């Protein structure tokens, strides 16, 4: 009678260990898949930000090139800062 109980106990322990290993493997595979999915989401978000920054850089370079000539600087100052162009009558020479 004792041997049969001991055999049943050994079989139950083997069964528990078997299902424990199966559950551990399934958990690791699932966790890995979820982790890769989250990393891919981060990569997509960073790629989108990179594209936005490249677009901003491109637009700023265009704006910079448009401000390099004196005529364009003058026109920009007149339009955006409400400056008025100076005339020669406005310039006075002061001699000490």
Secondary structure, 3 states (H helix, E strand, C coil): CHHHHHHHHHHHHHHHHHHHHHHHHHHHHHHHHHHHHHHHHHHHHHHHHHHHHHHHHHHHHHHHHHCCCHHHHHHHHHHHCCCCCCCHHHCCCCCC
